[in-house]
Amino acid sequence: MRVLVSSSTFPLRPDDGLPRFVYDLAQALARRCQVTALAPDAPGAARRERMADVDVRRFSYFRPRRWQSLAYGHGILGNLRASPLAVLQPPPFVWCQARATRALVREQGIDLVNSHFLIPQGLSSALARGPSARFRHVLSVHAGDVYALSRLPFGRALARFVVSRCDGVFAAGSHVRERLDQLLRTPSQAVVQPMGADFALFRGAGARPPVASPFADGYVLFLGRFVEKKGAVYLLRALPRVLERWPGLGLIAIGYGPLEGDLRREVTRLGLEGSVEFVGRKTHAEIVPYLQGSRLAVVPSIIDRHGETEGMPTVVAEALAAGARVVGSAVDGIPDLIRHGRNGWLCRQRDPVDLAEKMLLALDDPTPSAIVERAVETARGLDWAQVAGRYLEVFERLCVGESPE
């Protein structure tokens, strides 16, 4: 089987710190079939290269090349809000990606296209396919795409058009599927499948020692981009309550993004300068010892002011695999994995008082080994080999003409 994985969220290098869940899925699929990845071009990037087992092609969508600014950076939605130049680029982006998809289908005899995000990849693949199918099309929705279309006056019509030219749909969480169904006003029949984690990498002991805490009572860990939907500010506001009981505890924040300055000012406002460390962007391998050395991993995701949130933050699966105790917001895909009090703890979003309470429950838990054991077992089912296997089951049924159900 020849599969084309199409996404605008794709690293320029394997360890450049950009979101890599589509890359990891493509690598896992490539162990069992032939996989090509189609991603947008960027200044300085190779137009064609081999990344491990995947042939990567990048398409140009705006000239001059140095002006291409829709993808990467802060993500498409963030770039559209920040750059007047990026606002001009979605139409040529969709058209050029559709043209590149058609060319690769002809060149490589592609059997199936797996597009990630309703827009722009789902739309590009739908246009490339045309009314008479030359390839099977499976769409993966991740949350931001569904929320974005829900706010557009023509969003429902656009979503219906894309889904009408799909043979199957995956949703990164149960709430993502519900929102997609609401957008379409009809059941999407989407298969709920969270993104995964490299279980061997995050569970592996001894590759690097856990990070030693710079704080007397250990540290809690935040890992993610500094954008509104990640909810890091609520973790900062919860921390003073936690420090009342654990005064020697601290917070290590791994990440980058446009809100870093705001978060640093919030640290100063709260008087937390001696209890918070920002350590910047880290590679996948560098994250592991931080997770393994943490007292807690906190995922305080929210639904932001634009109505956007996450399908399933991959850090949840990674933290579970690393054996970290996890406190996460009860939004979107997080409750699909976290069972409160069994393999982690759930808190209300945007509520620093409740977040502090759940962090204290986790820190004071009398049976941490039982929680960790169940967490690791949950993560085992999210290893990329398992996730790719479920994707391939659907792909194979479609390619022989069966229903994806």
N, C-alpha and C positions, 0 to 999 in steps of 0.2 A: 504494500500500500504506500502511495506517495501522498504526503500531507504537507500543506502549506499553512503555517501558523502566522497570522497577520496581527500586528499590534503596534501601537505608538508608544507603549511602555516597554522598553527593551534596553538593556545596558549597552553602552558603546564599547565597554570592556567588561569582562566577567566580574571584576572586583572594583568597579568604579563607584560603588555606593548607590547607584540608581536602583529603583525597584526592579527585582529580577524574577518575579514569580512566573512570568510568561517564558522567560529564558529557561528557568529550571524545569518547567513543564515540557518545553520543547526538547530539552536534553533527555528527559525521562522517556518521552515518546520515541526519540531517535534510537533508543536501545532495541526497539521492536519494529520500527518501520523507517522509511526514508523521510526525513523532515527538512524542509527549507523554511526559514523565518524571513518574513518581509517586514521591514521597519523603516521609519523615515530617516532620511539623510541628515547629517549635521556637519558643520564645518570641521574639517580635519578627520572625519570618519572614513573608513574604507567603504567603498561602494559595494564591494563583494569580499567576503572573507569566510574562513572556516573557524568557528568557535566550538571547540571540542567536537561533538558529533553532528553539529548542525551547520548547514550551509546558510549563511546570512547574506541577504540582499537588501540594499537600502535604496530607496527611490528619492529623487529630487522633486521638489514641489514649488520652489520659488527661486527667482533669480534677482540679483546675484546670489551665489550660494551662501555668502556670509550673512544674508538677510533672512535666511530660514530661521524662524523663531517660534513656530507653533508648538513643536514637540520638545521634550526634554526640559531642563530647567525646573520650573515650578509645576510642570504638567500642563496639559492643554488648557484646562479651565483657568488655572492661575496665570498662564501666559496671556490668555485673552483679556483678563482683567487688567494686566500690568502693561501690555504693549499695544499701542495703536497699530503698529506694523503687523502684529500677529492677527489682528482682527480681519485683515485683508486676505489671510491665507487659507481659511477652511475650504472654500470652493476649489482652488487649484490642488489642495492637499487631497481631497476626496477623489477628484478626477485623476490625478497622477497615480494615486494608489490603486484605483480601479484599473487603470491602464497597465500598471506593473503587474497586477494580479492576473489579468488576461494573458499577458506575455509569458509569465511563469507557468501558467496552466498549459499553454501551447508548448513551451520549451521543454518542460519536464514531465508532461503527461500527468499532471496533478489529479488525484482521485477525489480529494476532499480538502476544503479550506476551513480552518478553524479561526474565526475572527474574534478578537477580544475587544469588547466594548461595542455597544450598539452604534455609537458614532465616535469617530468617523469610520472605523474598520468595518463594522457591520454593514453600513451604507455602501462603502466602497465595494465590498464583496458582493452585495446584492446587485449593484450596478454592473459589476463585472460578469456576474452569472447570466443576467438577462432572463427573459421569460422562458427560454428553452434551456434547461440546465445542461451544462457541460461538465459540471463537477458537483459534488455534494457540498453543502454549506452548513456548518455547525457554528452557532453563535454562542459566545461566553459573555455574560453580563456580570458586572462587578460592583455596581451601586451608583458610582458617580455618573455613569452614562444614563441610567434610568432616571435619576433625580434631575439631571440637566434637561432631558427631553420633557419631563413632567412640567417644567416651567415655561416651555416654549409654546406659543399659540398653535403651531403646527406640529408639535411634538408627537401627539398621538398618531396622526396620519403618517409621519415619518417612521415611527416605531412599527406600525402595522405593515408598512411597505417592506421594511427590512425583514420582519419575522415571516412575512408571506413568502419570502425567497430563502427561507431557512428550512433545512430538513430536521434540525434538532436544536435545542437550546439548553445550555447549562447556566445555572445561577450560582453565584458564590456564597449565597446564604438564603435561608428560608424567607427572610424579610425582603430580600432583593426580588425573589420570585413573586411575593405578594404585591410589591410595588409595580413590578412589570405587568402583572395581571390587571392591576388597577389602571395602569396606563393604557393597556390594550383594550380594556373592558371585555376581556374574554380570557379563559384559561390559556396560559402559554404552554402548559405541559413541560415546563422547564425541569430538568433534573438538577436537584440541589447538590452541588459538589464544591466544598471549600477548596481553596488553594492549599498546597501542602508545605512540607519542610523536608530538608535533607536530614532524615532521622539519624543516620550514622554520623554525620558531621556534628549535629547539636547534642547528641547523646554521648558521643565518643569521649571517653575519659583519657587523660594523659597526653593528648596532643599538645596542649598548653595548660599550665596550671591556672586555676581560677584567679581572677583579678583580686589582689589584696585590697581590702577596704581602706580608704583614707580616713574613715570615720570609726570611732571607738566601738559603736554598736552595729557596724555593718552598713550596708546601703540598699536602698530600693532603686530600681532601674526603670527609666523611661527610654524607649527606643522608637524613633520614628521621625518623620519630617515635622518641622515646626510650622505647621499650618493649623488653621482653626479647628478643622474636624478631628484632629488628633487629641484635642482637649488638654494639652499639657498645662495650661494655666490653672485648671481645676485641681490638678495634682499639686501644684505649688501652693494653692490656697488651702488644700487639705493638710499639707505638711506640718504647719504649726501645731495643730491638734495632735498629730502623731508624736511630735517631738515632746509634748508635755509628758507623755509616758516613757518615750524612748529618746531622751535628750542627746544621746551620743550617736543617733542614727543620722544618715545623710541620704541625699539623692544624687545619683549620677544620671545625666541626660546625654544620650547618644543621638546625634542627628544634626540636621541643618534645615534652613528654610527661611522664608521672609519674616517670620515672627520672632526670630531669635532675639533681636534687640528688645522687643516688647517683653519677652519672657525674662530677660536679664534685668530689665527695669522693675518687673514685678518681684523678682528675688530681692532687690534692694528695698522696695516698698514694704515688703513683709519682714525685712530684717533677717533674711536667710543667707546672707553672704557666706557664712562659715559652714553652711549645711548643704550647699548645692554646688556641683561641679558640672560644667558643660565640657564635654571631651571631643566634640566635633563628629565628623563622619567617620565611620569605621567599615572595614571590609567585612564580608560574611564570616570569614574565619576569625577575625578579631572580635566579633560579637560574642562568640561562644563562651570564652572565659569570663566575660562580663555577666552573662546570664547564669553561668554555673556558680559564680561567686556571690550572686545577689541574695539578699534576704527575701525580696519580692520583686516580681516584674509587674508593673502597673500599666494598664492599657485603658486610659480614661477617655475613649472616643466619644464624640457627641454628634448630634445632627446640627450642622452649623447654620448660620443666618441665611445662607442661600438654599437651605433644605438639603444640603449634601452630607453624606456620611460614607462609611466604608461597608463593603460587603462582608469581608472577613479579613481583618488585619493579619498578615502572615506572621507577625511577631507572636501572635497567640500560639500558633502551632509550634513555632521555634522555641518559645519559652517552655511549653509543655514538654517538648522533646528533651530540652536541656535539664529537666528536673527542677525548674524554678516554680515556686508558688506564684500563682497568677491572680491578680485582682483586675477585673475588666468591667466596663460599662455594659449594662443590659441593653445594647442597641444592635440592631441588624444581625450580622452573622455570629457575633460573640456568644450569645446564649445557645447557638447550635452546638458549640463545643464545650463551653464551661457549664458545669452543673454546680450550682451554689452549695458550698460546703462539702462537696465530694471530690472534685478535681481542681477546684479553684473557688473564687468568690466573685459575685456579681454586685454591682452598685448601681444606683440611679445616675443617669447622665447629668452633667451640669450641676451636681450637688456635692460640693466639697465636704460638707458635714457627713453625708452618708459614705462618701469615698473614704474619709478618715476612719470612720467606724469599721468599714470592711477591711481596711489595711490593718487596723489593730486586731481584728478577729484573726486575720491571717498570721500576724506576727506572734500572737498569743496562742495559736492553735496547739493543743496538747499532743496531737497525733500527726506531726508533719510528714512522717514517712508514709503513712497511709494515703495522704493527699497526693504526695509525689508519685507514689506507685500508680495510682489511678490516672494521674496526669500523663505519665509516660505511656501508659497503655492507650490512652486517647490519641496521643501523638503518633504512636506506632501505625495506626490506621490512616494517618495522613502523610506517611512517607511518600515521596514523589513517585516511587515505583507503584504504590497502591493507587494514587490519584491517576497516574497515566494509564494504568490498567482499566480503570473505570471509564476514562475517556475512550480508550481503544475499543472497549466492548460496544459503545454506542457507534463509533466510527465503522466498525466491522459490520454491524447489523445494517447500517445505512448503505454501505457499499455493496451489500448483497440484496438490497431492496426491502429489508425488514423495517418495522417501526423501531424508533429509538427507545421506546418504553421498555 
